[in-house]
Amino acid sequence: MILRGSGTLISIGTTHAILTADHVLSTLPRNGRLGLILSPTLQQYTIDIQGVAYVRIARGKRESDGPDLGAVILSPSIAAAIRAKKSVYSIDAHRDQALFSPPHIHDGFWFVNGFVDEKTIEELDKGGYALVKGFYNLSGAGGPDKVTVIGNHDYFDFPVSYGGRSVAPKSFGGMSGGGLWQVPLKREHGGEIIHKSPILLGVVFYQEPTTETQCGVKCHGRQSVYQVAFEAIKGSTP
């Protein structure tokens, strides 16, 4: 198995899909089976390509500028099998909040989530298998810069500052298509601070140039997800 990218399992109405970046779709197989990483296990999980459809939502001329959005639409039988193993994020349930009353950009904390290819490992003779590959999932916390709106799409730059550079990956390859999440915080009457449910507010699609002091990724924002991607995925079938 080769790491092609990352994605978020979502639902819009009765349609289930993996939301990702468009350039990730171009690397996926057109026949045979597609491997998915759903849980920490030695067993490989694959789905039949005949039960999915690749939807190219938006792709710009320059990688760094975007847009870069795509989705893998799942058949009902494949979606049901995956739901038995993983939770599904409902775009419908969070759409009004994300578009019309989102939390303030400085409310709580943010993180990007996806798989980082430079952390992929190979182990020989493990668990009865001749060769086992291990894939590394990263949730990197931080805070995005201000939102930028270009046409129908909005974007966040998610920088990794000097303080976090020493532990950050040298390359974020493999994280393309992963989710950008915000976790709002709430202060209870007794003064205790608790977190609310994470809100999906973007999709990772581009790695910024890496230097000795900084690095980071560029992400689509909530308008791209809850308006553009929503309309493209709604009602789609394999």
C-alpha positions as CSV (number, residue, x, y, z in Angstrom):
1,M,0.0,0.0,0.0
2,I,1.3,3.5,-0.9
3,L,0.1,6.6,0.9
4,R,-1.8,8.7,-1.6
5,G,-3.3,11.3,0.7
6,S,-5.8,11.9,3.5
7,G,-9.5,12.7,3.7
8,T,-12.5,13.1,6.0
9,L,-15.5,10.8,6.0
10,I,-18.6,13.0,5.6
11,S,-22.3,12.8,4.8
12,I,-24.6,15.1,3.0
13,G,-28.2,13.9,3.1
14,T,-28.1,10.2,2.1
15,T,-24.8,10.6,0.3
16,H,-21.6,9.5,1.9
17,A,-18.2,10.6,0.7
18,I,-14.5,11.1,1.6
19,L,-13.8,14.8,1.3
20,T,-10.2,15.4,0.0
21,A,-8.1,17.5,-2.4
22,D,-8.6,17.2,-6.1
23,H,-4.9,16.4,-6.8
24,V,-5.2,13.4,-4.5
25,L,-7.9,12.0,-6.8
26,S,-5.5,12.0,-9.7
27,T,-3.3,9.5,-7.9
28,L,-6.1,7.0,-7.0
29,P,-6.6,3.8,-8.9
30,R,-9.3,3.6,-11.7
31,N,-9.8,-0.2,-11.4
32,G,-9.3,-2.9,-8.8
33,R,-9.4,-1.9,-5.1
34,L,-8.7,1.2,-3.1
35,G,-7.1,0.9,0.3
36,L,-8.3,2.9,3.3
37,I,-6.8,3.4,6.7
38,L,-9.7,3.2,9.2
39,S,-8.1,2.0,12.4
40,P,-4.8,0.8,14.0
41,T,-4.8,-2.8,12.6
42,L,-2.4,-5.2,10.8
43,Q,-5.2,-6.1,8.4
44,Q,-5.5,-4.1,5.2
45,Y,-9.0,-2.6,4.5
46,T,-9.9,-2.1,0.8
47,I,-13.0,-1.2,-1.2
48,D,-14.0,-2.0,-4.8
49,I,-13.4,0.9,-7.2
50,Q,-16.7,-0.1,-8.9
51,G,-18.5,1.1,-5.8
52,V,-17.1,4.6,-5.8
53,A,-17.1,7.7,-8.0
54,Y,-14.4,10.4,-8.1
55,V,-15.9,13.9,-8.1
56,R,-13.6,16.7,-9.1
57,I,-15.0,19.8,-7.4
58,A,-12.5,22.5,-8.2
59,R,-8.9,22.8,-9.4
60,G,-6.9,26.0,-10.1
61,K,-4.0,26.6,-12.4
62,R,-1.5,27.2,-9.7
63,E,-1.1,24.6,-6.9
64,S,-0.3,27.3,-4.3
65,D,-3.3,29.4,-5.1
66,G,-6.0,26.7,-5.2
67,P,-8.8,25.8,-5.4
68,D,-8.1,22.1,-5.0
69,L,-11.1,20.1,-3.8
70,G,-12.4,16.7,-4.6
71,A,-14.5,13.8,-3.2
72,V,-14.8,10.1,-3.3
73,I,-18.5,9.2,-3.4
74,L,-19.3,5.9,-1.7
75,S,-22.0,3.4,-2.7
76,P,-24.6,2.7,0.1
77,S,-23.1,-0.7,0.8
78,I,-19.6,0.6,1.1
79,A,-20.7,3.5,3.3
80,A,-22.6,1.1,5.6
81,A,-19.5,-1.1,6.0
82,I,-17.3,1.9,6.8
83,R,-19.9,3.4,9.2
84,A,-19.6,0.2,11.2
85,K,-15.9,1.1,11.8
86,K,-15.8,4.9,11.8
87,S,-17.9,7.8,12.7
88,V,-19.2,10.1,9.9
89,Y,-19.2,13.9,10.1
90,S,-22.6,15.3,9.0
91,I,-22.1,18.4,6.8
92,D,-25.9,19.0,7.1
93,A,-25.9,19.2,10.8
94,H,-23.1,21.8,11.0
95,R,-23.8,23.8,7.8
96,D,-25.8,26.7,9.3
97,Q,-23.4,27.2,12.1
98,A,-20.3,27.1,9.8
99,L,-21.8,29.5,7.2
100,F,-23.8,31.9,9.4
101,S,-22.6,31.8,13.0
102,P,-19.1,30.2,13.1
103,P,-17.0,30.6,16.3
104,H,-14.5,33.5,16.3
105,I,-11.2,32.6,14.7
106,H,-9.5,33.0,18.1
107,D,-12.1,31.0,20.0
108,G,-10.5,27.8,21.2
109,F,-7.8,26.0,19.2
110,W,-7.3,24.6,15.7
111,F,-5.6,21.6,14.3
112,V,-5.0,19.9,11.0
113,N,-5.4,16.2,10.8
114,G,-4.0,13.8,8.2
115,F,-1.3,11.2,7.4
116,V,2.3,12.3,7.1
117,D,4.3,10.1,4.6
118,E,7.7,10.9,6.0
119,K,6.7,9.0,9.1
120,T,5.7,5.9,7.2
121,I,7.6,2.8,8.5
122,E,8.1,-0.8,7.3
123,E,8.6,-3.7,9.6
124,L,9.6,-7.3,8.6
125,D,8.1,-10.4,10.0
126,K,5.4,-8.8,12.2
127,G,2.2,-10.4,13.3
128,G,2.5,-13.3,10.9
129,Y,3.1,-11.0,7.8
130,A,6.3,-10.9,5.8
131,L,6.1,-7.1,5.6
132,V,4.0,-4.6,7.4
133,K,3.7,-0.8,6.7
134,G,2.8,1.6,9.4
135,F,1.2,5.0,8.6
136,Y,1.5,8.0,10.9
137,N,-1.6,10.1,11.6
138,L,-0.8,13.6,12.8
139,S,-3.1,16.2,14.5
140,G,-1.1,19.4,14.6
141,A,-2.5,22.1,16.8
142,G,-2.1,25.8,16.2
143,G,-4.0,28.7,14.8
144,P,-4.6,29.9,11.2
145,D,-3.9,33.4,9.9
146,K,-6.8,35.5,8.7
147,V,-9.2,34.1,6.1
148,T,-8.7,35.0,2.4
149,V,-11.6,34.9,0.0
150,I,-11.1,34.5,-3.7
151,G,-14.2,34.0,-5.8
152,N,-16.3,31.3,-4.3
153,H,-13.5,29.9,-2.2
154,D,-12.0,30.9,1.1
155,Y,-8.5,29.9,2.4
156,F,-6.6,29.7,5.6
157,D,-2.8,29.6,6.0
158,F,-1.9,27.3,8.9
159,P,1.7,28.2,9.9
160,V,4.0,26.3,12.1
161,S,6.1,28.9,13.9
162,Y,9.8,28.7,15.0
163,G,8.8,27.2,18.4
164,G,7.1,24.2,16.8
165,R,9.5,23.8,13.9
166,S,11.8,21.4,15.6
167,V,9.1,18.8,16.1
168,A,7.1,19.4,13.0
169,P,7.5,17.2,9.9
170,K,10.0,18.4,7.4
171,S,7.4,17.5,4.7
172,F,3.6,17.4,5.1
173,G,3.3,15.1,2.0
174,G,0.4,12.7,2.5
175,M,-1.6,15.2,4.5
176,S,-3.2,16.7,1.4
177,G,-7.0,16.2,1.7
178,G,-6.9,16.1,5.5
179,G,-9.2,18.2,7.6
180,L,-8.8,21.6,9.2
181,W,-10.8,21.6,12.5
182,Q,-11.7,24.2,15.1
183,V,-12.4,23.2,18.7
184,P,-14.2,26.0,20.6
185,L,-13.8,26.3,24.3
186,K,-16.4,27.1,27.0
187,R,-16.1,28.3,30.6
188,E,-18.4,26.6,33.0
189,H,-20.0,28.5,35.9
190,G,-17.4,27.0,38.3
191,G,-14.6,28.4,36.2
192,E,-13.7,25.1,34.5
193,I,-12.9,25.4,30.8
194,I,-14.2,22.6,28.7
195,H,-14.1,22.0,24.9
196,K,-17.0,21.8,22.6
197,S,-17.3,19.3,19.7
198,P,-14.8,19.9,16.9
199,I,-16.1,21.6,13.8
200,L,-14.7,20.7,10.3
201,L,-13.8,24.1,8.7
202,G,-11.4,23.3,6.0
203,V,-9.4,20.9,3.8
204,V,-5.6,20.8,3.5
205,F,-4.2,21.1,0.0
206,Y,-0.8,22.7,-0.2
207,Q,2.5,22.8,1.7
208,E,4.1,26.2,2.1
209,P,7.8,26.5,1.4
210,T,9.8,25.2,4.3
211,T,12.7,27.1,5.8
212,E,14.9,26.7,8.9
213,T,12.4,28.8,10.9
214,Q,9.0,28.1,9.5
215,C,6.7,25.8,7.5
216,G,3.0,25.2,7.2
217,V,0.1,24.2,5.0
218,K,-2.6,26.0,3.1
219,C,-6.2,25.0,3.5
220,H,-9.6,25.6,2.1
221,G,-12.1,27.2,4.5
222,R,-15.7,26.8,5.6
223,Q,-17.2,28.5,2.5
224,S,-15.4,26.0,0.2
225,V,-16.6,23.1,2.3
226,Y,-20.1,24.0,3.2
227,Q,-21.1,25.8,0.0
228,V,-19.0,24.7,-2.9
229,A,-18.3,21.1,-1.9
230,F,-21.8,20.8,-0.5
231,E,-23.4,21.6,-3.8
232,A,-21.1,19.4,-5.8
233,I,-21.5,16.3,-3.5
234,K,-25.2,16.6,-2.7
235,G,-27.2,13.9,-4.4
236,S,-24.1,12.4,-6.1
237,T,-24.0,8.6,-6.7
238,P,-21.2,6.2,-7.7
